[in-house]
Amino acid sequence: MACFPLSSAHLGLMKERPEKTQKGNPHGLTVRQHVFPRASIERFATGGGVEVHDLKRRTVRRAGPDDDLFCADRAWAHGPEAGWMKEVEDAFQAVAEEALRRRPPTLNDRQSGAISEFYALWQARAECRHLPMQTIPASPDVLAMRRDYTADELELLEKNGISAFRGDGSMQLRHIMGPVIRLAMDRIKAQMVNRRWSLVEAPAGEFCVPDVPAHGIIPLTPSIALHSTRAGTASINDVAEINAVMGDCAREYLFARSLADCPGISHLSG
């Protein structure tokens, strides 16, 4: 099964709302799922938020790290979100903090591996955040399931990383998105074999962050980015080139500490 990249067709068809939890969310299921981690967004925030260019609405506004634009709503199940996805994010954040503290020009194999894993996760989640449907209907050959789980039982199963069919043989699509995202990550990482990540620092100008990563670039702060093919100091023209690449690949939004300080993206406001 392929990922479901965002398209105008999908945007026109997305009318089915994500399934709500029971009142009060008694099992603590994750509903708001960050595509790009909250901790990473916060490194760009001033006054509690970042400046966002909403490309669909052609507006610029300030937004907090938990803004709707940054989050999917139950696009994958709780198990992957709280399990292996969190492990990938935690490993990346540890490497990012270490890199920001020590400023090595090039990251080692262990660090580069953790960064590539995160980059693949970020891209895969961005591709898969908009589901074409919420419910997978039952096969015409299915009359009924042997067990009709209650809403509470289904939520408890999800909390423990277990997927289950409903009494009518249907299933929520989010339950298969974990494996779909894993497969997408394998595809993305295959294109980055043996890449060694490096720090790129910008004395002038600032980096923006797209909703979908592009060309092996992960901005860490307004002035520091991880790059898979270049290292060292970036001139203002280099920053403009990097931002232009990221901006041109953005689908729904890009954000920055201050968009006015990001060279290379002025053409997007036209």
Residue, then its C-alpha position, 0 to 999 in steps of 0.5 A: m500500500a502506498c502513502f497518500p500524499l496531499s493533493s487537491a483531490h484529497l482536500g476536496l474529499m476529506k469530509e469524514r472527521p477523525e473518530k472521537t475518543q470516549k468522553g474524557n479520553p479515559h485511556g489517554l489516546t493521542v489525538r493531536q499528532h505532530v508531524f514535525p516535533r513540538a520541541s523542534i518548532e519551539r526552537f524557532a518560537t519567540g513570544g510563544g509562537v512562530e510566524v507561519h505562511d499558510l500557502k493554501r489561504r495565502t495568509v501570514r500569522r503567528a502560531g503556537p507549536d500546537d497549532d492545527l497546521f502542525c498536527a494530524d488528527r489520529a492519522w495513525a494509531h496511538g501505538p506507533e505514536a507513543g512507541w517507535m515514533k517517539e523513540v525515533e524523535d527522542a534519538f533525534q532530539a538528543v543528537a540535535e541538542e548535542a550538535l547545537r551544544r558542541r557544533p561539530p562540522t560533521l556528525n558521526d555515523r551513529q548521529s547521522g543514522a539517527i538523523s536520517e531515521f528522523y528525516a524519513l519519519w518527518q517526510a513519511r508523516a507529512e506524506c501520510r497526514h491526510l487520510p483519504m478516508q477514516t474507515i476501511p469498509a468490510s469486505p462484501d464476503v464478511l457477514a459479521m465478526r465473531r467478537d463485537y468489541t465495545a468502544d472502551e475495549l477498542e480504545l484499550l486495545e489501541k492503547n496497548g498497540i493492538s488493532a481490531f476489526r469492528g463488529d461489522g468487519s470494518m477497521q479504522l484506517r489509522h490502524i494500518m498507517g503505522p506499517v505504511i509509514r514504516l514502508a515509506m521510511d524505508r523508501i526514503k532512507a534507501q535514497m540516503v544510504n551512506r549520507r553523512w549529515s553536517l551542520v550549516e551555520a548562517p551568520a546572516g539570514e535565517f532558515c525557514v521550515p517547510d511542512v514537507p522536508a526537501h533535499g536532505i535539509i533539517p533546520l534546527t534553529p533560525s541560524i543552524a541547519l542539518h544538511s546531508t550534502r554540504a557543511g560549514t558557513a552559509s552565505i546569505n546567498d546560500v541561505a536564500e538557495i536553501n530556503a528557496v528549495m524548501g519553500d518550493c517543495a512546501r505544500e501547505y505551509l512554511f514557518a520561521r522565527s521571522l519570515a521577513d528574515c528568510p531570504g529566498i522565499s519572497h516569491l511565495s507571497g505572490 
